[in-house]
């Protein structure tokens, strides 16, 4: 496809992007200073400035990381990796006549993998179809962004990165045709949890105007400073370092850091069967993460922000495919139900089995863990937003591909958000799907999200009726027929 250069003057210097089809792309725009060498664990700092024209046409890198644990389901999207990763990618419609709504996307990946510059998250078609500016944020992951080490690495560097990126968007997006007073932050999985943290903190109000949370693991129990300290010590041990040698982490070659991280990831999980909690998590630090986000939402911390929150019908299926969990017995799964439901466990288990086809023990465990981690707290989030005076809109993504074997699994809604379905054709979760069907469902989802970005309400002419959750616990189900119904 023919492309042509486009040069824009920003507050930090001139940048050259590339027009292609109906959109213009600018890649790898820095929102913070380089976090390499002695600055490896530094706060992001101010955006750098430059003279001349900065080339923003080549696809940018992603942070250092291991292979995704969901590559079997999502597909694999190779990308160059670089520790100097504090950047955003921007897509804007080619014909931009006025200030447009802005989508800012925070990717998922269990706080360990992912990146806003991955080809699967290409925002060009979303920008063109939604009439919006799309911004993807890349931020530090794993040990580089989530492991506080006393005297070396402050806690929650990832969140400082995200805040710096959102400040960059507020300050700069008008240059790219976006409306700085109409910013919708969109996050999936770990990225959605980041949004919940931002809603729970006063800083969020200054950074964005609306929020869409996709598959938010609000059931996570976050580590305390003491918990994080134990993980840091384990990491130092993997590197053969004593506690008083922690300062060496700034100088150790990146390859060794990543090897030690992988060694920690390979340790047997300490949780209950079916628990997929990652080792690197936001840490309760009394500052940017003062506590669990739901505690703040419960006292109306996020009531200033119009919100949309959604789940997929089989969130956990992506994690359980080809897993030893498939061999679990009835009694083993019933034991897990007893931990949650107590005396009502047997009846709850019978109901769970009755609602599934095939009615296997692992399917019942999948629903138990999915409800704990995603579904129940997401509905509670919407209820709390409503109680605080701000309507929330809830969806459940039910569509599934005919040959995938993973149902409507975690991440399945992402191709439909971005609309770049050809890039996802190798994903197991889309196996056997009909292109016309997926294209139409993607367009319907994009239209509803675009309406919400413009007004805080996903309803409008030609759109499915989407009542807010406060009306009979309403949930919009995205499937071959899009229908709103009460939550179950």
C-alpha positions, 0 to 999 in steps of 0.5 A: 500500500502506498504511503507518504511522510507526514511531519508534525510540530510538537512541543518537544520537536518535529516528528515524521510519521507515515500516512497509509490508507485512511490513517497516519501513524507515528511510532515510538514517541518518547514520553519520558527520559531513557531508563537505561544504565544508571537510570534503569530504575529511575522515575520516567522524568520529563519527555526529551526534546530534540532538534531536526525531524525525528523519524517516527515511521519504523515500528517501535520496540517492546520492553524486555520480556519472556514469551507470552503464556497465552501465545498458544491462544492469542498467537505470537507477534514477534517484536524487537525488545529494548530496555529504553521503552518509554514511548507511545504510538499514535494513530490519527485519521488521515482526514482530521478536520476537528478535535477528535476523541482520544483512545489511550490503550494500556495493554495486558500481559500479566504485568510481564509481557506485552507492549503498545507497539505489538502489531496485534494492537495496531490502532490504525483501523480503530482510529479511522473507523471510530473517528478518533486518535488512538494512543498505545502506551508502552511501559516497563514490565516484570522486574524492571517495572514491578519489583521494588528493591530498597535503595535501588528500585522504587515501587510501582515504576510501571504506574509512574510510567503510565502517569507520565504517558497520560500527562504527555497525552494531555499536553501533546495530543492536540498536535495530532488532532485529538481533543485533550478534554475528551480522553478515554483510557482503555485497558485490558487485563493488567492494563485494565487493573492499572486503570482501576488503580488510577481511578482509585487515586486522585491523580486519575481525574487530571489524566483522563475523562472516561474509562473502559476496563476489559477483563479486569482481574479485580479479584487480585490480592496485591502484595504488601511491601513485606511481600515484595521484599521477599520476592526481591530477596528471591530475585537477588538470590537467583543472581547470586547477590547478597542483600547489600549488593542490590545496587549492582542491579543497575549494572548487571547485563539485561540478559542476566536480569531476564534469566533470573526473572524467568527462573522465578516464573518457573517456580511452582505456583504457591496458589490453589489449583487453577490460580494464575496470579502472576508473581510480579504485581502492583505493590501496596506502597501507601503512595500511588497504590495506597490499597486495593482499588476496590476499597477506594471505589467503594467510597466513590473514588472513581465516581467522577469518571464515566466507566464501561467494564466487561468480561469474556464468558470463559475468561480462564479457558485461555489459561487452562488449555492443555493443562494438567488441570484437565485431569482434576477429579470431582473431589479435588474441584469440590474442595476448591468450592468448599474454600469459597462457598463453605457449607453451600459448596456441594449445591454450588458445585452441582449448579456449576456442573449443570450450567456447563456442557461438557459438564467436566470438573475443570469447566466448573473450576474455570467458572469458579476462578473466573467469577472470583477473579473477573466476573463478580468483582467487575459487576461489583465495580459497576454497582459501586460506581452507580451507588456513587452517582455515576452510571456504569455500562457492563458487557460480556463477550460471548462470541466464540470461534467454531474450532478454537476449543477455548470458547469466549476466552481471555483476550478474545475481544481484543481483535474486535476492538482494534478491527485488525482481524487479519493480523489475528488470523493465526490465533487459536481463539479465532479458529474457523471464524467467518470473516464477514461475521467477525468484521461485522461484530468488530464494527458493532463493538467499535461503534459502541466504544466510539459513542462512549468515548464521545459522550460517556454513553454507548447508545446512539442511532443505529447502535444496540440498546445498552442500558446502564448496569443500575437498570436491573443489573443490565449486561450487554452480551456481544455475540452473533446477536447483541442483546442486553439482559440482566446479569446472572 
